[in-house]
């Protein structure tokens, strides 16, 4: 089945608007990502847009586990 509109084909959308719930799915489908790792991801604004910074290195790794 081919979707006729972008929103009909959308599985998940991560806007990174909520620092307390970084993996929140804003598509309405409830496909929230889960924060994992020793150091949690951090929301940053880059060139006026929200992005997630995933720390790593010898002190630990942070990532979002997708459903």
ZALOLUM-981698 format. One record per residue (C-alpha): residue number from 0; residue in three letters; x, y, z. Coordinates in pm, 1 decimal, decimal comma, always signed. Layout:
+-----+------+----------+----------+----------+
: pos : code :        X :        Y :        Z :
+-----+------+----------+----------+----------+
: NUM :  ALA :        X :        Y :        Z :
...
+-----+------+----------+----------+----------+
//
This chain:
+-----+------+----------+----------+----------+
: pos : code :        X :        Y :        Z :
+-----+------+----------+----------+----------+
:   0 :  UNK :     +0,0 :     +0,0 :     +0,0 :
:   1 :  UNK :   +149,8 :   +331,8 :   -103,8 :
:   2 :  UNK :    +85,9 :   +636,3 :   +113,3 :
:   3 :  UNK :    -43,0 :   +943,4 :    -61,9 :
:   4 :  UNK :    +74,2 :  +1187,8 :   +202,0 :
:   5 :  UNK :   +392,0 :  +1220,3 :   +404,0 :
:   6 :  UNK :   +207,9 :  +1196,4 :   +738,5 :
:   7 :  UNK :    +38,0 :   +872,0 :   +634,0 :
:   8 :  UNK :   +377,5 :   +706,1 :   +582,5 :
:   9 :  UNK :   +538,0 :   +853,9 :   +894,1 :
:  10 :  UNK :   +636,9 :   +592,3 :  +1155,2 :
:  11 :  UNK :   +799,3 :   +822,3 :  +1412,6 :
:  12 :  UNK :   +914,4 :  +1182,8 :  +1442,3 :
:  13 :  UNK :  +1160,7 :  +1310,3 :  +1699,9 :
:  14 :  UNK :  +1151,3 :  +1688,4 :  +1746,5 :
:  15 :  UNK :  +1380,3 :  +1695,0 :  +2054,4 :
:  16 :  UNK :  +1168,7 :  +1964,3 :  +2221,3 :
:  17 :  UNK :  +1155,8 :  +1811,6 :  +2570,2 :
:  18 :  UNK :  +1485,3 :  +1768,1 :  +2757,5 :
:  19 :  UNK :  +1310,3 :  +1543,6 :  +3011,5 :
:  20 :  UNK :  +1177,4 :  +1314,3 :  +2737,2 :
:  21 :  UNK :  +1436,5 :  +1328,3 :  +2458,2 :
:  22 :  UNK :  +1300,7 :  +1023,1 :  +2276,2 :
:  23 :  UNK :   +939,8 :  +1141,6 :  +2261,7 :
:  24 :  UNK :   +769,1 :  +1050,4 :  +1933,8 :
:  25 :  UNK :   +572,4 :  +1353,5 :  +1813,8 :
:  26 :  UNK :   +408,8 :  +1164,7 :  +1524,1 :
:  27 :  UNK :   +125,0 :  +1045,2 :  +1745,5 :
:  28 :  UNK :   +214,1 :   +677,6 :  +1695,3 :
:  29 :  UNK :   +376,2 :   +632,8 :  +2037,0 :
:  30 :  UNK :   +710,4 :   +504,7 :  +1901,7 :
:  31 :  UNK :   +915,2 :   +669,1 :  +2175,2 :
:  32 :  UNK :  +1288,9 :   +606,5 :  +2179,6 :
:  33 :  UNK :  +1448,1 :   +504,0 :  +2509,5 :
:  34 :  UNK :  +1753,5 :   +686,4 :  +2647,6 :
:  35 :  UNK :  +2033,7 :   +434,7 :  +2707,1 :
:  36 :  UNK :  +2398,8 :   +432,2 :  +2809,0 :
:  37 :  UNK :  +2615,1 :   +571,8 :  +3086,1 :
:  38 :  UNK :  +2582,5 :   +935,4 :  +2977,4 :
:  39 :  UNK :  +2241,4 :  +1054,2 :  +2857,6 :
:  40 :  UNK :  +2197,9 :  +1232,8 :  +2525,0 :
:  41 :  UNK :  +2161,4 :  +1611,5 :  +2541,7 :
:  42 :  UNK :  +1943,2 :  +1841,2 :  +2329,8 :
:  43 :  UNK :  +2136,1 :  +2121,2 :  +2158,3 :
:  44 :  UNK :  +2036,2 :  +2396,1 :  +1915,5 :
:  45 :  UNK :  +2252,9 :  +2401,1 :  +1604,2 :
:  46 :  UNK :  +2197,1 :  +2663,1 :  +1332,9 :
:  47 :  UNK :  +1855,6 :  +2737,5 :  +1482,7 :
:  48 :  UNK :  +1738,4 :  +2373,9 :  +1479,2 :
:  49 :  UNK :  +1708,9 :  +2117,9 :  +1758,7 :
:  50 :  UNK :  +1952,0 :  +1827,0 :  +1754,4 :
:  51 :  UNK :  +2058,9 :  +1558,1 :  +1995,3 :
:  52 :  UNK :  +2421,0 :  +1525,1 :  +2108,1 :
:  53 :  UNK :  +2522,4 :  +1167,8 :  +2183,2 :
:  54 :  UNK :  +2819,8 :  +1159,7 :  +2420,7 :
:  55 :  UNK :  +3076,2 :   +885,9 :  +2390,2 :
:  56 :  UNK :  +3438,5 :   +815,1 :  +2449,7 :
:  57 :  UNK :  +3619,2 :   +641,9 :  +2733,4 :
:  58 :  UNK :  +3375,1 :   +765,5 :  +3000,0 :
:  59 :  UNK :  +3068,3 :   +602,5 :  +2849,4 :
:  60 :  UNK :  +2821,8 :   +610,4 :  +2567,4 :
:  61 :  UNK :  +2479,3 :   +767,2 :  +2531,9 :
:  62 :  UNK :  +2227,6 :   +665,1 :  +2269,7 :
:  63 :  UNK :  +1857,8 :   +641,7 :  +2186,5 :
:  64 :  UNK :  +1718,7 :   +291,4 :  +2146,2 :
:  65 :  UNK :  +1453,8 :   +301,5 :  +1876,3 :
:  66 :  UNK :  +1142,4 :    +82,0 :  +1897,2 :
+-----+------+----------+----------+----------+
//
